[in-house]
């Protein structure tokens, strides 16, 4: 099985017999086993009751066919593809794009991209960045995929309104309509309302799938298919990963083991930080996607009984070998407050030879005859051993290669791990009540009806004390 | 003064009278004042003794002239500029490029870039990414700026040897020599040795400036000048910031106040995480540069007396408004283990109007008539107030706009803050002993002479226990 595995979750680096007292013991896990079994049951129940839909996404052949047809149409008609979406409506798209397309995709000549559109995921409303986007796309040849489950997200709506007006000015209202695709809830919401009114093509987001679990819905699939990613292989990988979640025995279920080990490292060993360090440049944005998944799902004030718990590990993004020259000093010598999740890759597509040259120069001579691949893997293995010797817990998720199948499996496994972890913390991993307060103040400031009290509260907030502002 | 300030460091959001018991009291700072005074003195002493050189970098007119001449030559001769460098030899370059050049610089038509070269900072040796770089540059028209103080960095040396061979194959040994510029120590080191042998143009890195403090040396200046950044204005901003470090009274010295406040939040209030959240897409990579500066300088096992202290706040990168849809749930409701440093910008270059449309759609109607700028700033202000109400400490570094002057001031201020913080922790902020172990294992694995014992140790390390690897 290991031979054909899409990923191997390697926990060797977290146990006391390898790293000393900062690790966990097998007995700790054994003690947690009944709770892991219960967590597994509860997640299965949520799934079978239809309350969480993400496990069931890899099997929707009809959707795949619909996405492929629309994608082919987009490739025929357009030179640029822009996702209007933020957070869960962009991070999965970006992760797939970085992982599975050419590392300099947009800079390639059009032909070498298979005449596919350039891809843009602004994922922000910084006015200078949005304005600059217009310098590198031709609006007449651009399609905008507005992704929002409800349409209620201010950033998406504002960007849409702005760009729609530009298109109308350029092409007239009728033609402008042909430049939008709406990915949204099929039953309700303001994006659905607008899309119906305007006659935009629509792709569905299932009601029981939240943004951070939506990468295998049309949210992630359309941009992937447009840019040439094999979405069937991606979903196949996710489906294969699903099989590995069947056992309720954590020793056979990688996502369940991952949830248990992180829970123990966090709650019993004080690792309030989880570094996701990708030893593959392609996988670096998986870490950003994971940051949302882990932080927004598990960062909660209340448990299911309504008690204040203020839980949540802080996920951080890191890249190997790059961050050996930035963060590794802290990881090796700083406080014992973190666990590192490595993403590693056995085989790269390219092998780059280091020629023998300058044999008399000490720092050049030993490299000649090796490959850059060997150097990369040597540094990774060296870091793993050094971290273990320094008593720092490391989990490693090892992929044989970066392919649509392995990436599909990786993302699905991390989603399942997050769901199981939510049960261990006994919190609701599928809501995000903590962002409401900020949203409501913003609505108040902008004068949205119904938020007048928030506007008043904002205006009454204490003004800055100038003695506490120091200038340079 | 505030009116003309290049930055305003706003500490309103860290005090108990605003955020409650998770904040610090003015009295805490007053109590720390003598130690802040001492820290200020010690840093001044290190500077006057010539042990740390970064404060003195903005005044080297000769270097600026030399860089400008070389940059003009590069722009005339080449279409592509690649930095071979990692960590401190890349992060400052990337931060300046993102902040001060067009957000889609490389994708612009050459003319709209002022016929300047495309800019590449691989900052990694991932074989697939390096190989892919060759698809978007024409080697014949590419210059490689190999940046390394010693030349000893394996990643830089390996990339250099690989690309040099490619150039020799393509152009012959003689012509290939014209495609390198070495930025390195002028007195010693293997890069200096190679550059002299090969006849590469050389730019200096002062002996008393470490990688993470080197952005204002030729390390950061050449790529900046090549891409059209006004390096004189950048250095002017840094020089102006320097003036604000003269007072030993923390109430008048922003970097000293910043050091003291972060030190207190970390050591007295348990904030072992510092989020740098940039409410400006341009400044997002300043956070990556800061991650190295803060982590590598302050993440230390030993204090100056050689005692085990295992200190160091973990810096994380975050982007506003993007991460409101990813991390904000955790920041609002999770553990009280973090302080957020906001980077904010008063004025953007562009103002984007949101037209009135779909007035009957609730989530669209209220936006019409506003600008995207207003929305962006409303969300920022709303988040600040919500975080304060939730008892979360926030510092804000506010720039009037993103310009070479303000960015120069910002980076210099953060460097000074880091130096002062090192004194408060009583650690050496200018070394990085914790990365040696991993480097030595890598040398051992690759067979470098002198590291045979590390090779043996590596080979003797316990093999993975297969029962602790779970597949999907």
Interface residues (C-beta under 8 A of the other chain):
Chain A: X1 X2 X5 X6 X7 X8 X9 X10 X11 X12 X15 X18 X86 X87 X88 X91 X102 X103 X104 X106 X107 X108 X112 X118 X123 X124 X125 X126 X127 X128 X129 X130 X131 X132 X133 X135 X136 X150 X151 X152 X153 X154 X155 X157 X158 X159 X161 X162 X164 X165 X190 X193 X194 X197 X211 X240 X241 X243 X244 X251 X252 X253 X254 X255 X257 X272 X273 X280 X281 X282 X288 X291 X292 X295 X296 X298 X299 X300 X301 X302 X310 X311 X312 X314 X316 X317 X319 X321 X322 X324 X325 X326 X327 X328 X329 X330 X331 X332 X333 X334 X335 X336 X337 X338 X348 X349 X350 X351 X352 X353 X354 X355 X357 X358 X361 X362 X363 X364 X366 X367 X368 X370 X371 X372 X373 X374 X375 X376 X378 X379 X381 X382 X383 X385 X386 X387 X388 X389 X390 X402 X409 X413 X432 X433 X434 X435 X437 X438 X439 X440 X441 X442 X443 X444 X445 X446 X447 X448 X449 X458 X461 X462 X464 X465 X466 X467 X468 X469 X470 X471 X472
Chain B: X1 X2 X5 X6 X7 X8 X9 X10 X11 X12 X15 X18 X86 X87 X88 X91 X102 X103 X104 X106 X107 X108 X112 X118 X123 X124 X125 X126 X127 X128 X129 X130 X131 X132 X133 X135 X136 X150 X151 X152 X153 X154 X155 X157 X158 X159 X161 X162 X164 X165 X190 X193 X194 X197 X211 X212 X240 X241 X243 X244 X251 X252 X253 X254 X255 X257 X272 X273 X280 X281 X282 X288 X291 X292 X295 X296 X298 X299 X300 X301 X302 X310 X311 X312 X314 X316 X317 X319 X321 X322 X324 X325 X326 X327 X328 X329 X330 X331 X332 X333 X334 X335 X336 X337 X338 X348 X349 X350 X351 X352 X353 X354 X355 X357 X358 X361 X362 X363 X364 X366 X367 X368 X370 X371 X372 X373 X374 X375 X376 X378 X379 X381 X382 X383 X385 X386 X387 X388 X389 X390 X402 X409 X413 X432 X433 X434 X435 X437 X438 X439 X440 X441 X442 X443 X444 X445 X446 X447 X448 X449 X458 X461 X462 X464 X465 X466 X467 X468 X469 X470 X471 X472
